[in-house]
Amino acid sequence: MTDAWHADEARVWRSGPWSLELRGDELADLAYEGRVVLRSVRAVVRDRNWDTAGIVVDRVDTSDLAVTLHVRSTGLGSDLRGVVRAEVRGDRLRVLTDLESATEFPTNRTGLVVLHPPTLAGSPLRVTHPDGRVEASTFPARISPHQPAFDIAGLAWSHDGLDVAVRFEGDVFEMEDQRNWTDASYKTYSRPLGLPFPYRLTAGERVRQSIDVEVSGTPLASDADPVARIRLVEGAPLPAIAVSASTAPDPAPDAPAATATAVLVELDLAMRNWRAALARAAAAGTPLDVRFVLSDEDPSTIHEGAEALRGLPVARVTAFWPTGPARHVSDLDAIALLREALVDAGVQTSVVGGARSHFTELNREHHRLPRGLDGIVFSSTPLFHSLGTAQLVESLPIQRLVASQAVEIAGGLRVHVGPISLRPHFNDVATTAPPMPAHDDLRDGYGSALTDAADPRQSAPELAAWTVASAAAFAVPGVATLAYFEEWGPRGLRTADGTARPLLDAVTALAALAGEPGLRGDSPDGLVWALGARTDEGDVVLVANLDRRTRTVEVELPGGGTRHAEVRPGTFTRV
């Protein structure tokens, strides 16, 4: 596998029955007798816009009883230094952080974040509050739109033969369901969101927090099958494959248009160059999926946006508010403005609605959507809370869960997922205004080009396998479109000079199956995925392997018959 894909290669530390993996600044997969009890513990530093400062690990000290990371924060005006340490104390594992701020720093969150594995879904949970009260709860099975637990001093649960108890010190904690963002975890974090933010760390102020983990019992035995077995069933046609318009600076490359049924273009009507962005998206003549961001200062500019669509092939259109109670959501008022503008402009097309941002906002705010829509939309990015490759891979089974729940919310309407990108195409939680282009043309680009949205893994060969696996996860019946990445540029299927990236092969292979009767199945472990179609030439199946080792895969087809493949790590193949 390539360096870009595995830049966060793990290193294992063990002490008695305890073990964990060091992944940069993260203590990952904290395990007791080989069974993971916590997905991760790390110290985070987030600024007033919820952007995450970098954590540099200057030194790692290890002994039989402790592992200590000497860390410092970088960027966003932060300057915190100190330690993150895991230490064994008798039969307990303690993780602590002690960070000192060298400067005054406005922050929304600084301290420890604990991730719980998604396998706990549906498990009973006992929540101890700071006053000693114990409340019975559960880890949500469905993705919870709001926090499952508040006012936390301790948590306890039983799973897989083990009884686990965690005690928190240094602040009051609460929990959120991170599967809303396709993270494979529930997150327990400090500084309750009900308190004002940002708050200020003063120069010389220390942040000291700890968690103590106690485990008893014996983990249940598990049998590992050396063959990955996937049973496919025939169903609804596979989703269409779309692509987002490039947001990169001019000049555009002289390259073939991507094989796609639609080009998704987001037009912020407060931008000076939204007309240039629309012209670029429409240049290839591919039907457009248009997402307007309304202007708070002058919502009537939606009429200019609708007028600009006249004569263009528009597959669907929606509009979102940039601020306010319905921020990033196409509520009744936004859709009413859009419909009026379309009528006045004489533009007839499908009107869809949903969330400009993650499934999170669709899950929380779908009650705001008006009746009479032609479809539901939301975007997806796996690298919102963390930039590790493990985060990318672990997001895949959660994408399946998100897609299934989105189809339920849609209630029979077609679901269009996109943009699908590695990093967010905009900062949906920023408390300051987004950067805006300074010109009417595209010399500086727009949107994602003006933010830190590019990722070095965009050119990694493994991203092609991830894209096939992602499509296999998202393509549940009811999902009509999947829009992957941009046409070209740092976030594109091609580079800025038009050179094809490896992931173009994956998108092309998926596009060839779009609209055909689908063959779908579950992944046996979240690492190996298969997606197929019944075509005039016979059954075609794509198999992707995101494991670090070659996997033997057996695919069972509907009606009998199996196909076998040896799939190398980080690749996909047609069987």
Order of alpha helices (4+ residues) and beta strands (2+ residues): beta-beta-beta-beta-beta-beta-beta-beta-beta-beta-beta-beta-beta-beta-beta-beta-beta-beta-beta-beta-beta-beta-beta-alpha-beta-alpha-beta-alpha-beta-beta-alpha-beta-alpha-beta-alpha-beta-beta-alpha-beta-beta-beta-beta-beta-beta
